[in-house]
Amino acid sequence: MPKTRIEATQSVIELLNAAETRVDDAFSSVASFNAFLPSARQQAHVAAEVGQEALEHAAEAMQHLLRARAAMVASHKALAVVKSDLGLDTVNFGGLGGKPKTAHVPALQAVRAA
């Protein structure tokens, strides 16, 4: 296998993972902003109508980011196929391998049991 193909694939994986992280970070930031807007309105002691349009636009931004996240997940899956097509199934790049679809989180086990 030409070393340049492996190096190129590694670069793609690194950039993909960075992009996925940044989309998640943006989604989290907008979600925090959206969660704070109603509290800010209450703290300011103003009517519910104040800032409603801004909240709607921010919620719309979250929907766009959710679609961007879904597109990155689809891109990730498509690149896994490309990796296979290139015969790189046996090469571990640390980004396209099998990650669990669900994580074992002890705190959630108690919730599930309830």
C-alpha positions as CSV (number, residue, x, y, z in Angstrom):
1,M,0.0,0.0,0.0
2,P,1.5,3.3,-1.0
3,K,2.5,5.3,2.1
4,T,0.9,8.5,0.6
5,R,-2.5,6.9,0.5
6,I,-2.3,6.0,4.1
7,E,-1.0,9.5,5.0
8,A,-3.8,11.1,3.0
9,T,-6.4,8.9,4.7
10,Q,-5.0,9.8,8.1
11,S,-5.3,13.5,7.2
12,V,-8.9,13.1,6.1
13,I,-9.7,11.3,9.4
14,E,-8.0,14.0,11.5
15,L,-9.9,16.8,9.7
16,L,-13.2,14.9,9.8
17,N,-12.9,14.3,13.6
18,A,-12.0,18.0,14.1
19,A,-15.0,19.1,12.0
20,E,-17.3,16.8,14.0
21,T,-16.0,18.1,17.3
22,R,-16.5,21.7,16.1
23,V,-20.1,21.0,15.0
24,D,-20.9,19.5,18.4
25,D,-19.3,22.4,20.1
26,A,-21.3,24.9,18.1
27,F,-24.5,22.9,18.8
28,S,-23.7,22.9,22.5
29,S,-23.0,26.6,22.5
30,V,-26.3,27.5,20.7
31,A,-28.2,25.1,23.1
32,S,-26.7,26.9,26.1
33,F,-27.6,30.3,24.6
34,N,-31.2,29.1,23.9
35,A,-31.5,27.8,27.4
36,F,-30.4,31.1,28.9
37,L,-32.6,33.4,26.9
38,P,-35.9,32.7,28.9
39,S,-33.9,33.0,32.2
40,A,-32.5,36.3,31.0
41,R,-35.9,37.6,30.2
42,Q,-37.2,36.6,33.7
43,Q,-34.2,38.2,35.4
44,A,-34.8,41.4,33.5
45,H,-38.5,41.3,34.6
46,V,-39.9,41.9,31.1
47,A,-42.8,40.5,29.2
48,A,-42.6,37.1,27.6
49,E,-42.9,38.8,24.2
50,V,-39.6,40.5,24.7
51,G,-36.9,38.5,22.8
52,Q,-39.4,36.0,21.4
53,E,-38.2,36.6,17.8
54,A,-34.6,36.2,18.9
55,L,-35.3,33.0,20.6
56,E,-37.1,31.6,17.5
57,H,-34.1,32.5,15.3
58,A,-31.7,30.9,17.8
59,A,-33.8,27.8,17.9
60,E,-33.8,27.8,14.1
61,A,-30.0,28.0,14.2
62,M,-30.0,24.9,16.4
63,Q,-32.0,23.0,13.8
64,H,-29.5,24.0,11.2
65,L,-26.7,22.7,13.4
66,L,-28.5,19.5,14.0
67,R,-28.8,19.0,10.2
68,A,-25.1,19.8,9.9
69,R,-24.3,17.2,12.5
70,A,-26.4,14.6,10.7
71,A,-24.5,15.5,7.5
72,M,-21.2,15.0,9.2
73,V,-22.3,11.6,10.6
74,A,-23.4,10.6,7.0
75,S,-20.0,11.8,5.7
76,H,-18.2,9.7,8.3
77,K,-20.2,6.6,7.3
78,A,-19.5,7.3,3.6
79,L,-15.8,7.6,4.3
80,A,-15.8,4.3,6.1
81,V,-17.0,2.8,2.8
82,V,-14.2,4.6,0.9
83,K,-11.7,3.2,3.4
84,S,-13.0,-0.3,2.7
85,D,-13.0,0.4,-1.1
86,L,-9.3,1.5,-0.9
87,G,-8.4,-1.8,0.9
88,L,-7.6,-0.1,4.1
89,D,-9.9,-2.2,6.4
90,T,-6.9,-3.6,8.3
91,V,-5.4,-0.2,8.9
92,N,-6.6,1.5,12.2
93,F,-6.8,5.2,11.8
94,G,-8.6,5.8,15.2
95,G,-11.5,7.5,13.6
96,L,-13.4,5.3,11.3
97,G,-13.3,2.2,13.4
98,G,-16.2,0.7,15.3
99,K,-17.3,3.0,18.1
100,P,-20.1,1.9,20.3
101,K,-23.4,3.5,19.3
102,T,-24.3,3.7,23.0
103,A,-22.1,4.2,25.9
104,H,-22.2,2.5,29.2
105,V,-22.8,5.4,31.6
106,P,-23.3,4.2,35.3
107,A,-25.4,7.2,36.2
108,L,-27.9,6.4,33.4
109,Q,-28.2,2.8,34.6
110,A,-30.0,4.0,37.7
111,V,-32.4,6.0,35.5
112,R,-33.1,3.0,33.3
113,A,-33.8,0.8,36.3
114,A,-36.3,3.3,37.8
